[in-house]
Amino acid sequence: MKKQLLFAAALMGAAAALAQTPPAVGDRDTPGAAPVLATYARPEAPLTPEYPPAALRQELQGQVMVKLRVLASGAAADVQIRTSSGHALLDEAALAYLRRARFVPARDRSGLAVDSLVVVPIRFVLED
């Protein structure tokens, strides 16, 4: 029986699959207000983290919800588990991968790249 990895919600570069915090009310001219977003952050390329070999051997599966800040530079920051898969191996693999991932940043109404918060679902699923 051959097992393979299936990324059910692997965010194939589609912004629709990336759960974002809703745009905040405010603009650049209001001190302390978050910018109104014209576009959301999205991955630069399809997200395809490696299935940890030990998790494959144990046939572990689950979904990790990871909260992170996409910086205006496109880098990920403040990467943390929002909802665990229930397996430390899968959680750590998702965190490590997303720390290295690159994103197209969100943009405000004037077209400037801005920081934004996103929640990324990573599903580790074995399929026969």
N, C-alpha and C positions, 0 to 999 in steps of 0.2 A: 504494500500500500504506500503510494507516494503522497507525501504531504507537501503542500506548497503554501506560500504566503499569499493572502488576498487582502489588499488594502481596500476595505469597503468604503471608507470616507477619506481617501488619501489626498484630497484637495488638489486635484490634477490641474493646478494653476487657475482654477475658477474662483473668482471672488465670492460667488454665491455659496460655496461650500465652507467659506471661512467665517466663523461666527464672530462678529465684531460688536464692540460696545456701540450703542446707538450714538449718532452725532450729538454732541453737547450743544446747548444753547449758548451763544456768545460769539465773539469775534475778536480779532486782533486788537481792536481799539478799546476793549473793555479789560482793564487790569484783572488778572486772575481768572478770566473766563476762558474756557476751552474753545478752540477754533471750530467753526462749523465746517464739517468735512464735505468736500465735493466728490472725492473718491475714497474708497477704503483701501487698506493695505492688502496685498495678496502675495503669494509666493512667486519668486522669479522663475522657478521651475517646479515640475511635479514633485511633491514631497514623497520620498520613498525611503524611509529609514530601514536599516537592516534588522531582520528578526534575530534576536540574540540566540546563538547556537544552543545555549543551555535551556532556553525557553522552548526551542524547537524539540529538543530531546525530551523535555517534560510535557510537551504538547500543551503549553500554556497559551491561553487566548484572553483577549480583553480589550477594552477601549480606555485610553488615557485621554483626559481632557486637560490640555496644557494652556495656561494663561501666560501671555508674554506681551512685552511692549515692543512694537516695531518702531525703531528710531527713524528719524528723518533720513538717515544715511542708508536705511535698508537692513541694518543689523538688528538682531534680536537681543533684548535685554530683559532683566527681571523675569527669567523663565522659571515657572513654578507649576507644580501639579495643582490643578483645580479639582479634578476628580480622579482618583486612582483606579487602575485596572484591577487592583487586588493582588497584583504580582509585582514585586520590587524590580525584577529583571526587565519587565516590559516598561514600567514607569521610568526607570533609569535610561533605557534605550531611547525612549521618546524625548526625554529631557536633553540627553547628549546630542541627539540629532538636531533638535530645534535650536539649540544654542549655536550651532554652526550654519543653520539655514540662512539664506538671503531672501529678502522681501522687496517688493516694489512698495515704497511707503505711501501712506495716505496723503492726500493733498487737500489743502483748504480751498475756499472759494477763489482765492487769488492765484491758485496754482502752485503755491509753495508747499514743499514736502514738510509734513509735520509728524510728530510722534503720535502713535495711537495704540490702544489696547486691543488685543485679539484673543480669542479662545480657539485653539486648534484641536480638533478631535483626531487622534491617531488610533486606528483599530488594527489590532494584531489578530488575524483570523487564519486558521489552518483549514484548508479545503482538501478533501480527498481527491 
